[in-house]
Each structure stands twice: as structure tokens, then as C-alpha cells.
Amino acid sequence: MLNSLAVIICAVTSIALLVSMDWRWTVGALAAMYVAVLILVSATWPLGMAITKLVVGWMAGAALGLSQMGQRSLATEGSSWPASRIFRLLAAGLVMLMIAAIVPKAEGFLVTVGTPQIWGGFILLGMGLLQLGMTAHPFRVIIGLLTVLAGFEILYAAVEISVLVAGLLSAVNLGLALVGVYLLNLTNLEEPS
Amino acid sequence: MSAPVLWFLAPLGLAVLLWLFQYRERLVFAISLLATAFLTLAAWAFPIGEAVELGPLSFEIAPTLNVLGRIFTLDGNDRAMIALIYLATTFWFAWSRLAKVHRYFIPLGLAMVALLVAALAVEPFLYAALLIEMAVLISIPMISPPGAPAGNATLRYVIFQTLAMPFILFTGWILTGAEAGPTEAGLIGKAGVLLGLGFAFLLAVFPFYTWIPLLAEQSHPYVVGFVITTLQTIVLLFGVTFLDHYTWLRSSPELFSVLLSTGSLMIITGGIWAAFQSHLGRLMGYAIIIETGFALLAVGAAPQMGMDLFAMLFFPRLIGVGVWTMAISILKEHGQSLDFRQLRGSNKRLRFVVGSLIVAQFSLAGLPVLASFPIKQALVTAVGLESLPLALAVLIGSGGMLLSAVRTLAAFLQVREENPEIKPETRYERAALVFGVFFLVFIGLAPQIILDQATSLLNAFSQLVW
């Protein structure tokens, strides 16, 4: 039940990340997405370790959100409303259909991974890749990468439970967020000689 | 002391210290040079896992370090690899002041190299993908320093390198299953596809290489040269570790056919695009793509030629790209555009720069008497014995690269008037360029002296014998 709810949250938040034009909504959706990630990962990991996913995800979201303070929206590329959103929603629908076709086959292949985890993982992977394919804005690119990584981590948690890997993956997530903050503020930083 | 502490943790700690002192550029430069030179010498001179006696001092470098239940191992067989990595880093750092790179370059460059060495040391070796990703993230401020918005190339670089990590980690999990029961053909096929995609992203294999020429155009050429060649050196060694580790992988003839085809495809597409470029930075990007193609070709030809050619390619590639990036950095620093159409009489004022640039281009194109020639000639012969069309594709690609070098020469020679506004090179710049060109010619004339040493890189891969 909880796992199914987490899959629905994954779907809703990843679509919100794709269509949202306001960075506040985007960061909010990202935070909610990491709650779903926590639920799905905690099926195979001890809660104490699984909670690192939530903490790291929220820290990444907070860092990205702080870098956007004072900005009104992310509408910098082809944002003619509502056409852009409708297009993104249609693309998201296509990706969802593709995932629905893939998941039954993946169940036979990813035998150690539970069905909700496969759904959640594939939804985030698919929507993250879609996000990456539709943008050249650093904020959205980093959000897309974080989404892809979150999807991967759900699947990978079922097969790998090493503390070192968990730590390194957390470092990569935080590193990506920091790179995002850095890239978003390049013009405000002191130029190195 | 353990080897991972000496060659990974200590440089990483030093990088943090150098970052704190980044405004004292001379100090940072001197310390980094001493440190990397020491690490090179230590890798060359100190045995690992045996007692070392230095006068009254006696110590032993242990090969392993335990971190959070996982082991980092650097043993005696890895010494040549570590020495190569730190030797190359020493030279990149030594020339960095002449190339006028920004102050982030040395601290972040050292941290990146330390993480990449850790990637080669971590066990299970598949976790290397995570450490490589961290090295990539650290390299971002180097290739995209503050002052200008991030270009498309930087974003594509982050995207492709990050996407590689999940593929490789997941492959590792599948391969573990396949290792237990290698008769599972479907599993092996899936692992092969995932692994191929992971390395295609990491090595910027066709068609994922568009970001390399873009990055070489948009960022500081010297920094791009350092980041890409260092990263690709480690990724290639990481890729070979897969072959070394999995018997069923190296006994798969399909894998070698795919590597030969992919390498040839990269060379022919890179060569053709290179022939039409008119920007020296972008051209360098295509040269790097072609070099990656040759590296894949060398691995693909391993069943016929062994892995020696793969190891031998490292030196000519590093020196060639080093001289090229150095030359165009100086060119840029002296107010010259890197675009053929905007050259302003630099052939008269910057003779050493132009000369060494052309030599580096000819060397990477595989012209006789220069460093790459003996290896590439042997490779093309090996590929020709396997498949004539592929050998022809490689020759066409190399021809494209050669044509681009001739076009560069023509572009410089076309401008006849001398431009007094352009300052000639300093004697240090000349010395650095002559030093690089000397090695390109020396390896071409007497390849066995250096290239035989290069094969010691293969000590780390004990199973790779055909």
C-alpha cells in the first residue's frame, strides 16, 4: 500500500518537475519525490540508511532553491504557455506508456527488485531522461540528473547495500547539486585570475 | 603507510590545502610540482608490500587500505600506472603557468587526479564509476570558471559523464550474476549492452562525442586538454580492468569486433569532421576523439596483436595533446584568435608556437618520424588483416586529420604581413614547446626506448594474455 503510494508520488512529482515553470514548485516536487524514494528504498535497506536518501535529496533541493532566491520563474526556454506545458505533458504520457510496456519485461530480468521499486525506479529514470532531453538550462539539467539518479538508486538499493556505495552516491548527489548552484551563479562569482 | 594513503589520500588532502592557498599562486605551483614529482618518483622507485631502506630509514608501503568495509588496493603491478598518471600530471602542472590557466586549475586538478587514482584502486573495481563521477564534478569549476555563464558543452559533459555511472554500476551487478553462470547468454547480452552504453558515455564514443569539440572551443584549451586526456586515460584503464576481470568477456569475439567497428567509426567520423574545422580548439577536440578511436581499435585488435599497442598509445597521445594545447594557449594569450579566418600574422612573430602546433598535429595524424606513427602503422596493419574496409576507414580518418594539419599550416602561411602588435614567445614558452616537440620526434625516431617501458602499464592486468 505504502509502496504503491510511493510509486504514485514518483509519477506525480516527476511530471511536476517536468512542467513546473516556478522554481519553488520544482524544489517542492523534488522534496516530495525524495520522500517516495525513501519509502521505496526502505523496503530493502534499513530505515537508518534509507533515510540518508531523503536527507541528501532535501539538502540538494535546499541548495538549488537557495541559488534561485530572487528569481521569479524558470521560464527561459520555449515557455509559451500553455503549449509548452501541454507538449511536456504529452511527452510525459508517452514516456509513461513506454515504462508500462517495459516494466513487465524488467520484472523477469530484475528478479531481486520488487515490482513497486521497478515502477518507481523506471518512472524517475524515464522522466529524468525526458527532462534532460528537453532543456539546456543548468537548473533543469541538474534536476533532471538528480531525478535519473534517484530512479537508479531505487533499483540499485535492492542489489547493493554497501555503506561505502551509499556514502559515495550521497556525495555524488550533493556534488551534483553544488555543481548546479555553481553553474547558476557563475556570473556572480569572482573571476579567477 | 599504505599505498592508497600515499597516492590517493595524501594528494587529496594536499589539494584541499592548496585550494585554501589558491591566491598564492607561485607557492601553490611550486608545492604541486614538488608533490607530483615526488609521487611519480615514489611510484617508480618504491616497491609496494616490501621493506624499503633509505639509508638508516626503513619502512614498508602496505598495498591496501580499508574504508567503510571496502578495500582500496595498489600493489606492485600498479606502480607503472601510478607513475604514468603522476608523471603526466607533473608536466601538465609544470606548463600550466605558461599556459596562463586560472588559479583553480592546480588544486582541483590534483584532487581530480587523486580521485581517479582511487578509482583504479577501489575493490570491487566497479565502484570506480562513482569515484570517476566525483572527479568529473570536481573538474566543472576548472572547465567553466566564474565570469561567464555555463556553456552548452559543460552541461553536456556533466550529463553524459553522469549518465555513465548508473549503467556501469548496474552492469557490475549483472556481471556478478553472469560470472556465477556464464552460460546465461541473455544476461551476458544485457550486461554487454549496458556496459557498452556506460563506456560510450564515459569515453565520449560515437555518437556521444559532440561535447568534446564544443568544450575545446568554449573553455580554456589547456584545461580541457588536461581534463579530457586524464579522464580518458583512467577510463581506458578502467575499461581494460573489465577485460582482465571477466574471462567470458575477453573470450567473446563479438566484443572485439564491436570495438574494432566502433574505433574505426570514431576515427573516420572524427577525421572527416576535423578536415572541415577552422577553429584550432575544435580541431583539438576532434583529434582527441580520433585518439579515443585508436585506443578502442588497439583493444579490439588485442587478440591479434596483444595489448602492447594499447599501452604504447598513451605516451604519444599525452605528449601530442599536451604540446597542441600548450601551443594554442600561448597563441590565445598573445592575442591571437584560434579561428583560421582571423589569424593576424602570427607565423612571423610566434614561430615556435606555430611550428610546435603543426608538429603536434602531424604527430597525432600519424605522420612518419613522429611519435604516433610506429604504433598507428602497426595498428592499421593489424586491422587490415582482420577487415580491409575497417582499415580503409581508419586510413580515411587519419587522412582527414592530416588534411586538417595541412589546412592549419596553410592558414598560418597565408598571412604574409608581420603584425607588430603580437609579442613573440618568451624563452620559457619556447623551451617548453621545444621540449615537447623533442619528445614527439625522439619517440618517432627511436620508439623502442620509451614505448617498451610503456608496456609495463600492462603489469596491472595479469590475465590479459593472448
Boltz contact constraints between the chains, C-beta under 6 A:
constraints:
  - contact:
      token1: [A, 132]
      token2: [B, 159]
      max_distance: 6.0
  - contact:
      token1: [A, 136]
      token2: [B, 152]
      max_distance: 6.0
  - contact:
      token1: [A, 138]
      token2: [B, 150]
      max_distance: 6.0
  - contact:
      token1: [A, 141]
      token2: [B, 155]
      max_distance: 6.0
  - contact:
      token1: [A, 145]
      token2: [B, 162]
      max_distance: 6.0
  - contact:
      token1: [A, 152]
      token2: [B, 166]
      max_distance: 6.0
  - contact:
      token1: [A, 159]
      token2: [B, 173]
      max_distance: 6.0
  - contact:
      token1: [A, 163]
      token2: [B, 68]
      max_distance: 6.0
  - contact:
      token1: [A, 164]
      token2: [B, 68]
      max_distance: 6.0
  - contact:
      token1: [A, 164]
      token2: [B, 70]
      max_distance: 6.0
  - contact:
      token1: [A, 168]
      token2: [B, 130]
      max_distance: 6.0
  - contact:
      token1: [A, 172]
      token2: [B, 133]
      max_distance: 6.0
  - contact:
      token1: [A, 175]
      token2: [B, 137]
      max_distance: 6.0
  - contact:
      token1: [A, 179]
      token2: [B, 137]
      max_distance: 6.0
  - contact:
      token1: [A, 179]
      token2: [B, 140]
      max_distance: 6.0
  - contact:
      token1: [A, 183]
      token2: [B, 150]
      max_distance: 6.0
  - contact:
      token1: [A, 186]
      token2: [B, 146]
      max_distance: 6.0
  - contact:
      token1: [A, 186]
      token2: [B, 149]
      max_distance: 6.0
  - contact:
      token1: [A, 186]
      token2: [B, 150]
      max_distance: 6.0
  - contact:
      token1: [A, 187]
      token2: [B, 149]
      max_distance: 6.0
  - contact:
      token1: [A, 189]
      token2: [B, 146]
      max_distance: 6.0
  - contact:
      token1: [A, 191]
      token2: [B, 146]
      max_distance: 6.0
  - contact:
      token1: [A, 191]
      token2: [B, 147]
      max_distance: 6.0
  - contact:
      token1: [A, 192]
      token2: [B, 102]
      max_distance: 6.0
  - contact:
      token1: [A, 192]
      token2: [B, 103]
      max_distance: 6.0
  - contact:
      token1: [A, 192]
      token2: [B, 104]
      max_distance: 6.0
  - contact:
      token1: [A, 192]
      token2: [B, 145]
      max_distance: 6.0
  - contact:
      token1: [A, 193]
      token2: [B, 103]
      max_distance: 6.0
